[in-house]
Amino acid sequence: MLKQFTVFHFFIFGITPFITAQNIDDWILANEKNPVEKIYIHTDAENYFTGDTVWFKIYLTDSRSGQLIPRAENVYLNLLDGSGASFVQQVLLCVNGQASGSFPVSDKMKPGNYLIQAYTNYLFNFNHDSYFYKQITISRISGSARASAKIDRTANMVADVSFMPEGGVLLENKTNLVAFKAIGKLGYGVNARGTVKDEKGSVVTSFKTDYKGMGLLFLTPESGKSYFAAIEGFPSFRYKFEPVKDGIKIKLVNHTTKEVIINVAGNSETFSGENFYLANMYRGEVLFYQAFKMDGNNKVLKFENSTLKPGINRLVLLDKTLKPVSERLLFSRNNFINSLLVQPDKEAFGKRQEITIRINDEKFIAGKDVSNLSVSVVHEFAVPENGFSKNILSQFLIDSEINGFVESSSDLFTDTELSSEAKLRLVMLTNGYASYFWNGAPDKTTELKYKQEAGISLKGIAKNILTESLISNGEITLAIQKDGEVAFLTQQTDSLGKFDLTGLLFNDTATIHVQAKSSTGKMNVDVIVEPVFKSAEPSGIQLKQLGERTDELSQLALLKYRIYNENRKFQPKGRFVSTKKPNQNNTETDGHFRLYESADFVLQVGEFEQSYDNVLDYMVGKIPGVDITGNDIRIRGASSFGTSATPLFLLDGISMVGMQSVNMPQEVTQNTNAERNATNESNEKLIQTIRAIPMSDVDKIEILKSAHNTAVFGLKGANGVVAIYTRRGKMGEGSSIGKGIIEYQVVGYSKFREFYSPKYTPQNLKEKKPDLRTLLYWNPEVTTKDGISELRFFSSDQSGLYHVIIEGIASDGRVCLGHGNFRVE
């Protein structure tokens, strides 16, 4: 089991256990949470222009171990604008916790901020804060790039200020550390100043923000007095503090690399001698707990820092009834990062010169440890001054642990403006019970509805066309056509008329034909197929943040404009005109679904030939080798063996299932008279159905009798094939092409596209067309072997400083980060 029920790293004198082990066990079991999956997407950049490609890699990890999930699983990716409208939807198959892909920035995407959202089917068990979110900016290439306009926090008006006392309780007659956060109307932190006054208007203390709207103040409320906070420039704001007369809470005294010192402080003698319990929880698990007795109003507890796990730990104070009375989030840096050493073979390179990058793991065990990485090499103008807003470290340790929106989370691990330790302290203090993701996660005893899934699923429901009643125990037959190959699948509907064909694997768009019939063989059935892509409601606050205009990279915009103009000089002039004559009889371009390449005979139905009563009457005497006498149809030249000479009939490429028996050679079968009668009756029903097809719906009829064409149908096609194609068979997605047959265009997995990185040789080194790439290299599938990996690629004609940005996951679950740079001159 992952949890530990005791901790023996505490150094507390005079501790007296008072709670039975069974009570503790019950509390732990009741408070354990179901594990969650964590997603991170590494993109090559965060700022894009029309015509660019967004390259990305997905990392799917287990929340407890941090390791890549060792199986195949679907991940859904969605690109949204501020209104929630979707511009890109992709399904990707993560294998061993990894998948890579790309999508183009089309001219349909208006300039502005967009949100990449990603999730799995399993994450539907949790709230939308469990999904991955990343903001990107899209611009259009223009020669009038405006100057860089950074967000001026002093100019933003304060919309709200929240005050959060440490431990969740403001104690009367005790000095309290109080964190606060000031935000603007879109939820971003803004600069603010203010004062705390008593009921007489006397200033008790003043305060101001230190970092992204966050700050700290100390307040010692006295009995019988009231205290109010006021904000400069926000006259309508007035916050009343509510101190507690009889309370107790957790206060962090000191946190070093060796130990953590906690003071459990109360403001009433009633707590003296009382039994309490301190527990540390991490991602839905109890790591350790300890019982203790209060000595007066303060109790100092010490424990080793090594007992904490990397990231956010939640300290919880319980009273003797196991009721939580205080909690405090605490961030630990224990063994959380694999720092990669990134070494270019030179500091500066010439244009179109080969570059070698060597990557070294910080530490590894030969033959055991492997780091799975993704690498981008990008021009300095594409990287904001303070770096990208999010990285794999900040996502897994901060963003995925706190509900809502954490601004520029990657900056929390740098020492700009404030030290990283001070920034993280502010984040821990300004996020309480409601903000901590795991407090709202389902308990471990809760049965989860949504399972981990892999493969494309075609789900739907069958209804009666006239009554719309559900078709229970009906038969669903699917034909999936992709890249010249066809797969047939059959399934029975359940009591609610539903079907679910799972585990399919195909990329891009496939054509599917769905044929349905009721349990009695009737085909007056309508089939509704659900979309393969599963949409999920995004976080409202994440969408809200898109309204804030981010820093525009004006240098990048001007560079893109110059590159655009240079490339235009080398574009070929004029238009290419194809001289190829269209093939009027080309069956591949008429919009119909087929299993075969060509027919032995094609009969096209003209506009003035639709007056015939039915298809069979129309065929009489028009097709060589086809004899039709009443209900008897034979194709001369076909194999014609078995219990019946009736050919196989197709309607819009789909066998008319359930109305035609499969012919077997007589020497193989021992049919009784009853069986032969059943076969004849089935064929009679088939002929009646064919005669019922309106001639106005028929586009063409094709005959197959050669072994080459009928082989794809096996024994079913032994007597030849008559393929009837309707005009409705050319319709688009979800179109009805025959009785009980629906055609859909279904998008499967996103197709992998390899990043193009040119290789220069003496033959093409002096090519006149400029190579002005700002993204020199993108590789989502880099692994270290024995702690080392080497990359080789070529520089472009674009001079400047280039950043090598590496992210990934080590085999032991540690986050991998590496950064290097070089110049192209």
N, C-alpha and C positions, 0 to 999 in steps of 0.2 A: 504494500500500500504506500501511496505517496506521502500521506500525512504522518507527522510525528506527534505522538501524544504527550511526550514529555520533553523538557528542555533542561539541559544541565550545564548551560553556559551562563546562567544567572549567578550573580554574586550578591545575594541579599541576606543580610543577617537577621536571624530571628523569624524566619518564615515558618509558618505553621500550616500544613495542608488542612483544609477544612471541607473540601467538596469531594464527595465520593467519586471514584473513577467512573462509575456508571453514569452519573450526572454529567460529567465532563464529556464522556463519549456521546451521550445523547445530544448535548449542545453542539458538539463538533459535527455529528452526522446531520443535524438539522440545518447547519449553516454552510455545509459544503455545497459547491456549485458545480453544474455541468461544465466540462471544459469547452472552450470555444476555439474556433480556428481563427488565425490571424493572417491577414493578407497585406502584402506590400507590393507596390508597382514602381519599379525603377524606370523612369523615362529619361531619354537622352537630354532633355531640356525642360524648361517650364514656359518659355516664350516662343511662339511659333508664328509663321506668316503663311498667307494663302499660297498653296503649292508645296509647302513643306510636308514631310512625313513625320508622324509621331511614332518613334520606336520605343518599345517597352518590354520589360520582363516582369513576370509575376512570380512572387515567392509566397507559397502557402505553407504555414507552419502550425505546429501544435502549441497552444498557449502555455502549457505547463513546462515542456522541455525546451521550447524554442526551436526544435529541430524540424526540418522539412518533413511533410507528411509522406510516408513511404508507400504511396499507392496512386492510382489514377483518380482524378476527381474534376468535375466541371467547375469552371469559374466563369461568371457572367460579368461582362464589362459594358458600361454604359457611359456615354458622353452627353452631359446635360448643360443647357444654358440656364440663365437665372430664372426663367419661367417654368423650368422643369421639362421643357421639350427635349426630346432625345435626337441626337444627330448621328451617333454611332452605337450600334449594338452588336456585340460579338460574344460567342461562346467559345471558350478555349479549354482544351484538355490539359490539365496539370498532371504531369507524370513525375513521380517522386518529388512533388511539391514545387515543380517549376514548369513554366510555359512562357513562350515569347511570341510577340506579334507586332503589328503596326497598323496604322490607319492614316489615310491622307487627310490633309487640311484642305477641304474643298471651298470653292467660292460661295457656297451656300451658307457657310458659317460666317456670320457677321462679326466684325471686330468686337472684342470684349472678353470677359472672363468665362471660363467653362469649368465644369466639374467632372472629373473622372470618378466614377463610382464602380466598385467591384464587390462581388459577394458570391457565396456558394449557396446551394440549396439548404445545407445544414444550418447556415447562418439565419435562415428564416425563423429558427427557434428563438432567436434573440432579437433585441430591438435594433433599429436602424443605425445605432451608434457602433454596432459590431462590424458594419461594412467599412470598406476602405474608401477614403475620399482624398482626392488631390486636385488642386486648382491649377489650371493652365490658362495662359493668355494667348489670344489669337489676334493678329493685326493684319492689315493689308499693306502691301508694298506701295509706298508713296514717296515722292520727292520732297514732300512738305512735312517731314518728320518733325514733330514739335520737341522742344527741349525737355529734358528729363524733369518730371514733376514728382518729387517724393512726397509721401504723405506727411503733412505737417500736423503733428498731433496737437500742437498748441492752438491751431486754428479750428480744430474739430470741437464741436459743442458737446458737452457732457449730457448724455441722455439718462444715465442711471449710475448709482454708486452702491455697491454692496459691501457690508462689513461682516467679517467672519472671525470671531475670537478663536484663538488656538484651543483645540480640544472640543470645540463646539459649544462651549459654555463661558459666559461672562460672569466671573465671580465677584460678588460684592466684598469690599474691603480687602481685596487682593490685587496685586499688580498683574494685569493681563496683557499679553501680546495680542494685538488685533490686526489682522490683515484686511486690506480693502482693495477693491478693483473698480475703476471708473471706465465706462464704455460709452461709445457713441451710438448713434441710432442703428448702425449696422452690426453692432456687437464687437467691433474692434476696440482695443484699449486706447484711451486718450489721456493726455496729461491733465492733471487736476491738482488744485490746492484747496485746503480747507482747514476748519478749526472745530474743536469740540468745546462746547460751552455748557455751563451748568444752568439751572433754572433761573438764576439771577442774571444771566448773560455774561458771566465772567469766563474768560478763555482759560480752559484747563490745559489744552495742548493744541498744537497745530500739526499738520501733516501735509505731505505732497507725494505724488507718484514717483517711483524710482525706475520702473521698467514696464513698458507697454501697459500703462494704466494701473499697475499694481504697486502697492506700497505697504508700509507697516507703521503702526503707532502703538504706544503704551498707554493704558488707561487704568486708573485705580478708582473705581466707583465707591463713594462713601455712602454709608447708610443714610436714608432719608433724603437723598439728593437725586435730581434728575439730570440726564446728560443728553445733549443733542449735537449732531454733526451738521455743519453747513459747508457748502461748496462755493468758492469764488466764481462769479459769473453765472451762477445757477440759483437765482433767488428763491425759486419755488421749491427747492429741495430742502427737506428737513428730516433727518433720521433720528429716531429716539432709541437710545441704547436700553436694553432690558437686563440689568444685572440680576443674578440669582442669589438669594440670601443663604440658602442651604444647598451647596453644590460641591461637586468634586470633578476633577478633570485631569487629563494627561498634559504635561508640559515637557518639551524636549529641552534638556539642559545642555547636552553636548553630543556630537556625533563625529567620531574620528575613524580612521582606518582600523583602529584596534577595538574600540568599544562604543557603546551607545549608553548614555545616561539619561534616565527618565525620572521626572519628579511627578508623583501623583499628589496633587494639591487639593485640599479642601478648605472651606471657609467656615466650618462649624465643628464644634467639639463632638457633635453626635457621631462623626465618622471615626473618632479615635477608638481603637480596639475592634473596629468592624472588619470583617473579612471581605476581600476583593480578589479579583482575578484579572490578569493581563494576558491577552492573546495576540499573537501576530498572524495575520492572514495574508496570503499571497495568491492572487488569481484564483480565488474560490476555494483555497485549501488552508487549513490551519497548520502553520509551520511549527509553532510551539505555544505553550501556555505556562503560566505559573500562578499559583495561589499565594497570597500574602495578607498580612494584617496591618492595618494603619496604626502608626505610632504618632498620635497627635494629629495635626492637620497636614503633615507632609510625609511622604515615603519615597526615598530615593532608590531606584532600581538600576542595576547595571547588567548589561549582557554583551557578549562578544559580537562585534560587527559581522563576523563570519556566519552568524546564524541568519542573517538577512539574505534574501535572494536579489539578483539584479533588477532594478526598476522600482516600482512603487510597492511598498509594503504598507499594510493597514494595521495599526495598533488599536486594539479595542479594550476598553476598561469595562469590566462587568461587576455588578454588585453581587451580594451573596445569593441572590435569586437567579443569577445568570442573566440579568437584564442589562443591556448596554447602556452606559451612562456617559461615555465620552469616547472619542476616537481621534486619531491623528494619522495623516498620511506621511510616510517617511520614504525618501528616495535613497536607494543604495546603488553604488557603483561597483559592487563586487563582481569581478571576473565577467564583465558584460560585453566586452568588445575584443575582437581579434584585429589589432591594428596592422594593416598591410604596409609593407615598405615598397614604394613605387619608384623604380629607378630607370629613367631613360638612359640610353647608352651615351648620349651627349646632352649638353645644356642647350645647344642651338643647332639647327639643321637648315640646309638650303631648301629651295623649292623643288618639289618632286623627288625628294630624297627618301630613302628607306629609313624607317625609325624602328628601333627595337626597345621594347619596354619589358623590364624584368620585375616580376611581382614575387615578394617573399612573405610567407605567413609569419606572424609574430612568434608563434610557437606551434610545433606539430610533433606528432609521434609517427615516425616513418612507417608507411604501410597501413596506417590506420586513419589518421586525420586527413580530411579532404575539405577544401573550401569551394563552394559553388558560387560563382561570381558573374557579374555583368559589368561591362566596361564601356564607357563613352569617353571620347576625346574631342573636346569642343573648344571653339574660339572663345577668348576672354570676353568678347562683347556679348556672348550669349549667357554669361553667368552674372547674376546680380552682384552688387558690391559686397553684400553680406552673405553671399552664397544662396543656394536654393532653399526654399522655405521648409522643405521636408526631406528627410532622408530615412534610410532603413532603421537607423538607431532611434530617431525620434518617433517614428511610427510605432515600433514594437514596444518601446518603453514608456511613451507618453501618450500619443494620440489614441492608440487603441485601448488605453486604460482609463481615459477620462471622457465622459460624455460631452457632446457638443463640439466646440471649436477651440483649438489651441493655436494661437497665432504664432506663425514662424517658429514652429517647434524645434527645428534643427538649430536655431540660434541659442537655444537653452544650453547647448553643450559647447558654446564658445565663451571666451572671456571678454567680448566686446561690450561696452557700456557698463556692465556689471560682471562680476565673476560668475562662472557657470554654477557654482555652489549657491550663490545668492539668488540667481534666477530660479533655480529648481526649488529653493526654499519658498519663494513667493508662490510658485505654482502649487506646491503641496498645501500651503496655508490657505489659498483662495479657492480650493476645491474640497468641498465637504462631502457628506454622506450621499447626497443626490447626484453629485458629479462623478463619483467613483463608479466605473462601469460594472464591477463585479457585485455591487450591492443590489443591482436590479436584475442580475442573471438568474435563470431558473435554478431551483435547488436540484441537487443531484438525485433526489428521490422522484423528481418530475419526469414522466415519460415524454420524451421528445417526439414531436410529430414528423419533423422533416429529417430525412436521412442523407448521408453522404451519397452522392450519385456520380456515375461516370457513364458516358455514352449518350448519344442523342436519343431522346424519347419522343415518339409520336403518339400523342394522347388525343382522345376525342370522345364524341358521344354520337350515338345513332338514334334518330327519331323517325317516326312515321311522317311522311310528307304531308298527308292530309290532316291527321289528328294531332300531330306533334307529340304523340305519346312515345315514351321511351321504348326502345327495342331491346328487350332483355333476351339473353341467350341467342342473340343473332350472330351472324358470321361476318367478320370483317376480313377482306383480302386487300393487301397493299402491294403494289408494284413500284419499286423505287428505281428510277433510271438516273445513272450518273456515269459520265465519261464512257459511254458505250456499253456499260455493264448494267444488268438488271437483277434485282433481288426480289423474291416473292415472300411475303409473310402473311400468315393467317392467324386469327385469334377470335375467340368467342367473346361477345359482350357480356358484362355482368348483369346483375339484376336491375341496375340503374342505367343500362344502355351504354356503359363506359367501356372503353378499350385502352390499353396501354402497352405499346410495343417498345421495349427498352433495349439499351445496349447497342444501338446502331452507331456505325462509324463512317462518316463521310464529311468532306470539306466543301465549302462554298455552297452553291445552289444545286439542288437535285429536284427532279420532277417526280411527284408521286401521284399515282392513281389509286383511289380508294373505292372499292366496290363493297357494297353492303347488301345483305338480305336478311329477312326475318327468319325466325326459327322454323317457319312453315315454307321457306323458300321464296317468299315474295320479295320483290326488289323495289317496291315503292318506299324507299328509305332515303332519308337525308342524312349526310355525315358531316359533322363539324369537327375539324381538326384544330387543336389548340396550337398557338405559336410555340416554336421551339425555345425562343428566348423568353426567360422568365423575368418580367419587370418587377422592380421593388421600389417602394416609396422611399425617396431620399430623405435625409435629415433636413428639416426646414431651416435650421440655423446655418447649415453648410451652404444651402442655396442662397440664403440671405447675404452671406459674405461675398458672393459674386458681384453684388452691387457696388462694392468698394473698388475704385480705380487703383490698380497696382502701379508701382513704379514702372514707367515706360523706359525700355532700354533704347534710348535715342541713338546711341552709337551703332547698335545692332540694326535698327531700322534704316539708317543711312547706308550702312554697309550692304544690307539686302537690296536696297534701291540701286546701288552702284553695280552689284553683281547682276541684277536683272538687266540693266542696260548693256553691260558687257556681253552677256549671253545672247541678247537679241541681235547683236552684230553678226553672230555666227549661225543664226537660224536660217535654214534654206528658204529661198523665196519661191513664190508660186505654189500651186496646188498639185498634188499627185492625183492623176486620173487613171483608174483601173481600166485595162483593156480586156479583161476577162469577161467573156460572155456568160450570162447566167444560164444555168441548166434548168430548163423548164420542167424537166421530169425528176429533178433532184428531190428525193424523198426526205433528205435531211433538213431541208429548209422550208418545208410546207407547214411546220408548226405542230405536226402530229407526233404522238408517242409511238415508238416501234422498238421491237427487240431485234429486228433483222435490218440489214443494210439496204437491200433492194428487193423488189417483188418480181415474180416471173411474168405477171401481167397486171396492168393498172387500168381500171375503168373509171374515168373521170365523169362525174354526173354533171351534165350541162343544165343551164337555167331552164330550158324548155323540155327537159326530160323528167321533171319533178311531178308530172301528171300521172305517172304510173302508180298503181295501187300500193305496191310494196317492193322491197328490194329484190326478192326472188323473181318476181314477174319481170322486173327490169333487167335482170341478169340473163334471162332466157335468150339463147342464141347470140349473145354478144361476146362471150368469153370462150375462146377455143379450149377444148378439153374439159369443159364443165357441162355435165348433163343434169338437167333439172326436170323431173317429172313429178308433179304434185308435191308431196312432202319428201321425196327422195332426191337427195343431192349427192353427186359423185364427181370426183375430180380424176380424170384419166391421166395416168403418168405418175400418180402418187403410189405409195406402197400398197394401200388398200388391203390391209389384212386385219383380222380380228372379228369380233362379233358384230360390228357395224361398219358400214362404209361411209358414214356421215363425217364430213371434214370437221376440223376444229374451227369454231367461229370466234372471232375477236371483235369486240366493240371498242373502238378508240384505243387499241393496243392491249386491252384487258380481256382475258378469257371469260366467256359468259358462264361463270362458275355456277354449279348447282343445277344447270339445265342440260348438261351434257355428260355422258358417262365416259370414262377413260377406256379406250379400246385396247384390249390385250389379245395376243394371238390365241386362236382357238385351242392349239395344242397345249397352251399354258393353263387355260381356264377350263373348269368343269361346270359351266353354267347350267343351272336347272332351268326348266321352262319358266318358272316364276322370275328368275333373275333376268332371263332374256326379255320377258314381258316388261319388267321394270325398266330395262334399257330402252326398249322401244317407246315406252311412255315418256321417259325423260327426253328422248330426241324429239318426240312430237311437241312437247312443251317448248323445247328450244326453237323449233320451226315457227310455232305460233308467236313467240316473242320476236323473232326476226321479222316476221310479216307485220308486226305492230309498229316497227320503226317508221316514222313518217319520212317519206321520200324527200320532203323539203328540208329535212335535217341532214341528209346524206351528202357528203362532199366527194368521196371517192371510194372505190372498192378495189382491193388488191388480192391477187391469188398467188399462193405459194404452193409449189408442188415438187420442186427440185430438192434433193437431199440436203444440199448446202443451206437452203433457206429454212427448211422445216426442222433441221437438227436441233435448233435452240429450244424447240418445244417438246423434244423427246417423243415418247409414245403417243402423247396427246395429238401431235401433229402428223402421225403416221399416214393418215388418210388425206393429207393436204390441209391447207389453211385458207379460210376466207376471212379477210380483214376488212371490216366496215369502219369507215372514218366519218364522223359527223362534223358539220360546220361548227357546232358548239365545242368540239374538241380542240379548237384553236383559241379558246377563251383563256383568260388569265387565271390568277390565283384564286382557288376556291370556286372554280366554275363547274357547273354541272354539264357533263358531256354525254350523258346517257342515263338510262333508268337505273338509279342506285349507284352511279359512278360519279365521283368528284375528282377533279384535278387540282393539285396544289403545287406551288413553287415553294420549296422548303429550304431554308438556309441552315446548313450544318455548322461544323467547326470552322473557325476562322483559319484561312490558309496561311501557312508560314511563308514569309517573304524574306529572302536573304538580303542583308545590307550590302550595297555595292561599294567596294573600296578598290580603286584602280591600282594596277601594278605597272610601274614604269620600267621600260627596257630601253636599250639604245635605239630601238626602232620607233618608239612612240614618245621618247623623252622630249623631243622638240616639236611636238604637235602644237599648232598655232592656237587652236581653241583653248581659251584659259580654263584652268581648273581652280575654281574659286570656292570650293567647299569650305564651310565653316564647321561642319561635323566631319572630322577626318576618319573616325572609326567608331563603330558600334558592334559589340560582340556580346550577346546574352548568354553564351555557353562556354564560359571560361572556368576551368578547374585547376587547382594546384595539385601537383604530384610531388610528394616528398617536400611539401612546403614551397614549391617553386612553380612559376608559370612564365612563359615568354610570349610576347605578342609582337607581330611585325606588320607594318603598314607603311604607306607613303604619305608624305606631306603634300600639300596642294600649293597653288600659286598665291594663296592668301597668307600674307605675313602677319605676325603678331604672336602673342602669348597664348598657348593652348593648355587647357586643364585636362588632366587624366583623372577621371572620377570613377572609382570602383566601389561597388556595394555587393553584399552577398551574405550567405549563411554558412558557417562552418559545420562540420559533421556533428560536433558536440552541442550545437544550438547557439553558439556565440554569434553575434552580429559582426560582419566583416566590413571594414571601412578602410579605404586607402585614397590618397590624393598625391598627385605629382604634377609637374608642369615642365614645359620646354618652350623654346622660341623657334619660330620659322622666320628666317631673314631673307 
